[in-house]
Structure formats: structure tokens, C-alpha cells
Amino acid sequence: MIVVTGATGNVGRPLTRALAEAGQQVTAVSRHAAAVPDGVRHVVADLTEPPSLEPALAGAKALFLLLSGDLHAAGARPADVIAQAAAGGVRRVVLLSSQGVATRPFGPTRITMRAVEDALRDSGLEWAILRPGGFASNALWWAESIRTQRVVAAPFGDIGVPIIDPADIADVAMACLLDHRHNGGVYELTGPEVITPRRQAEAIAAALGSPVRFHDLTRDEAKAAMTQSLPAELAEDTLDILGSPSPAELRVSPDVRRILGRAPRSFADWAADNVAAFR
């Protein structure tokens, strides 16, 4: 049995589906009731309360661990989830961490995630750590304005980073969950090229077959919008990267190709696959 937390999200959903299609027994965990693929068991649990995971972890051999924004808040103890998994008999954990742990190690959210990584390394379990950069699916924040106004409003329009398709993260996670050769691996996951928000808008327009206008937001305007769904510290960290990416954050990593034997998908590929969200 493989347990997937965040199973209804941008990474967890394709990971759950791929594991089920590969014939694996899967338990999908989410905070609320949700539809899951046929043959997948669903358990409602809240990772901010690790004991609630006990029913999901019963009989599990592996865990994909995705930490929600709540687990970065003051007083949260995300490392307790790893202890709960070990106590439940899990033998392998694949942790979705962040590129910023290496590139910006002193940001508040990065310090928290580094502590979780260290707890995993010290747990005695088999493990792999995934450190993706920005997600292509963050473009879904623009879906309503594109549908209603054909406008993308974003900061730093001409500053790019090599964002990654969450489906590629899911494919790498699946490889790490199933193949012992990835034990102890720490993988940086990026897309195939640096792409700016303005070029992302152009790719979405091409997928739609309809023009999309780009509108530059100030940093303060962007932060106000982001903090409606993210903790303020995480929004600040994200804006720091988007506005002033370091050379390490601009690097296209070879790890997706190394693990999957193919190039990562482009943003244009992601836009074509998800164009219905913008119609």
C-alpha cells in the first residue's frame, strides 16, 4: 500500500492516478471528501493533526508526503508526521520539499522545510527528497481573469525561472516510491527552459487560439493577491524568488531527464493540456 497525501492537488492527483494505473494499492489522503480513481481508497485526514493519519497509514509500505501551507505556520510540527509514519510501519517516504531549501536556506519557510528534511534523514526510514522550483500550475491563479477579461496580471513580467509541470513531479515521485535505487536521493526538479510570465501568457494565448493581454502588477499588489491563499511569509519568499532569481534558481536541472529518461514537459505543453481551465 502506498499513501499519497495532498491527493487532490496538482501533484497528488496525477500521482494517485498513475500509481493506480500501474496496479499499485493506493490510499489517497486529503483534508476533505473527494472523488478518487476506481480502486483507490480515500481517507480524510489533517496533517496538522498527525494522529488523524493513523487509519491511512495502516498496512502502508510507502508514503508521499506533501506539506500544506498550514504546516509552515507558527506552532506547527510537520516532523511529527514522519514520526507517525514510522510508528505506523511505513518503510519509505518521498518528501516534496522545495528548491529554496538549497538556494535560500535562511527564509523562514525554508528553515521549516530543512528541519523536516533533517527529520526524515534521521528517521531510519528509506527516503528520497524532491526539490522543485516554481510550478506551471501556478498559472491557474490567472484562470478567472483570462476567462473573463483575457488578461494575465502578474509581477515581474520579464523575469523568468524554469518552472515545472506538476505531472513531471508526480512521475518522479512515482519512480522514487517504487524503485529502491532512488533511496537517499535529493533531486532538484525544473522545467526545460527559463520562461517569463509574459511568455507564459503568450503560451496560454496560443493554446486558446485567442489573444491574452499581459498586465504588470507591483510587488505589493501581487502580495495582496497571494496572501488570500498563502501564508504571508510564504508569499514573501515566493516573490523574492520571482523578482530576483539567483543563478542557482535559473539553472535547468538534469534530474527529471536522469530519472525519467525523457525531457521535462514545457510550459506550452502544460498550457495545452490544461487549456480548458482558461476557456
Secondary structure, DSSP 4 states (H G I P E B T S, - for coil): -EEEESTTSTTHHHHHHHHHHTT--EEEEESS-----TT-EEEE--TTSGGGGHHHHTT-SEEEEE--GGGGSTT--THHHHHHHHHTT--EEEEE--THHHHSTTSHHHHHHHHHHHHHHTSSSEEEEEEE--BGGGGGGGHHHHHHHSEEEEE-TT--B--B-HHHHHHHHHHHHH-GGGTTEEEEE--SS-B-HHHHHHHHHHHHTS--EEEEEPHHHHHHHHTTTS-HHHHHHHHHHHHS--HHHHPPPSHHHHHHSSPPPPHHHHHHHTGGGG-
